[in-house]
Amino acid sequence: MAGKLSKAVATIIVAAALACIVPVVAGQARFLSVMSGSMSPAISAGDLILVAGADPASVREGDIISFMKGDEIVTHRVVGVAGNPAGSGEAAFRTKGDANEDADLETVGSSALVGKFLFCIPFAGYAVGFARTLPGLAMLVFLPGSLIIAAEIRKILKSSGKLE
């Protein structure tokens, strides 16, 4: 019974991981690390979010979207949608961080839309940020790699009789 339960749990975890990874690999979604608390309590600083590309026409008031603002990506909630501001031919979104008192000053054009928020993994953004540093790279790649190599060398020496 316990074996079947653990297989079922493992299958669900693998399926969930694939459901997240396949769209990312296909370029239809991306993971983003949240750097500020402007969307707290829904999304906190240090969270990792999955954002999927979306048709601007599908964006509605209340959706959480990610968009380009200069050279950074911002994730805020849509508080208003305008069809065609100043004859630009594209939709515009009024956005606001949940923790902010006022809406953002500038509207977001549909061409700046990165995608819609799908879900959040609490605190995982900290791990991603750490992995991008030299100590993080060493701890997450080089150290485990060295341990695997050392274990394999030990197996080879043991099987050849040079190590007891």
Residue pairs with C-beta under 8 A, 6 or more apart in sequence:
20 29
20 50
23 29
23 52
24 30
24 31
24 50
28 52
28 53
29 50
29 51
29 52
29 53
29 115
29 118
30 50
30 51
30 114
30 115
31 48
31 49
31 50
31 51
31 128
32 48
32 49
32 50
32 51
32 66
32 73
32 75
32 125
33 46
33 47
33 48
33 125
33 128
33 129
34 43
34 44
34 45
34 46
34 47
34 48
34 49
34 75
34 120
34 125
35 45
35 125
36 45
36 97
37 44
37 45
37 99
38 76
38 97
38 98
38 99
38 100
39 64
39 75
39 76
39 77
39 97
39 98
39 99
40 98
40 99
41 98
41 99
42 64
42 77
42 98
42 120
43 49
43 64
43 75
43 98
43 117
43 120
44 122
45 125
46 122
46 123
46 125
46 126
47 120
47 121
47 122
47 123
47 124
47 125
48 120
48 121
48 124
48 125
48 127
48 128
49 66
49 75
49 117
49 118
49 119
49 120
49 121
49 125
50 117
50 118
50 119
50 120
50 121
51 66
51 75
51 114
51 115
51 116
51 117
51 118
52 115
52 116
52 118
53 114
53 115
54 65
54 113
54 115
54 116
56 90
56 91
56 110
56 113
57 91
58 116
59 65
59 78
59 81
59 91
59 93
59 110
59 113
59 116
60 78
60 81
61 78
61 79
61 80
61 81
62 77
62 78
63 77
63 78
63 116
63 117
64 75
64 76
64 77
64 78
64 116
64 117
65 75
65 76
65 77
65 78
65 93
65 95
65 108
65 113
65 114
65 115
65 116
65 117
66 73
66 74
66 75
66 113
66 114
66 115
66 116
66 117
67 73
67 74
67 75
67 76
67 93
67 95
67 108
67 112
67 113
67 114
68 74
68 112
68 114
69 106
69 108
69 112
73 114
74 95
75 117
76 95
76 96
76 97
76 104
77 95
77 96
77 97
77 98
78 93
78 94
78 95
79 94
79 95
79 96
79 103
80 93
80 94
80 103
81 91
81 92
81 93
81 94
82 91
82 92
82 93
82 94
82 107
83 91
84 90
84 91
85 92
85 107
85 109
88 109
90 109
90 110
90 111
91 109
91 110
92 107
92 108
92 109
92 110
93 107
93 108
93 110
93 113
94 103
94 104
94 107
94 108
95 103
95 104
95 107
95 108
96 102
96 103
96 104
97 104
129 136
130 136
130 139
131 137
131 140
154 163
157 163
158 164
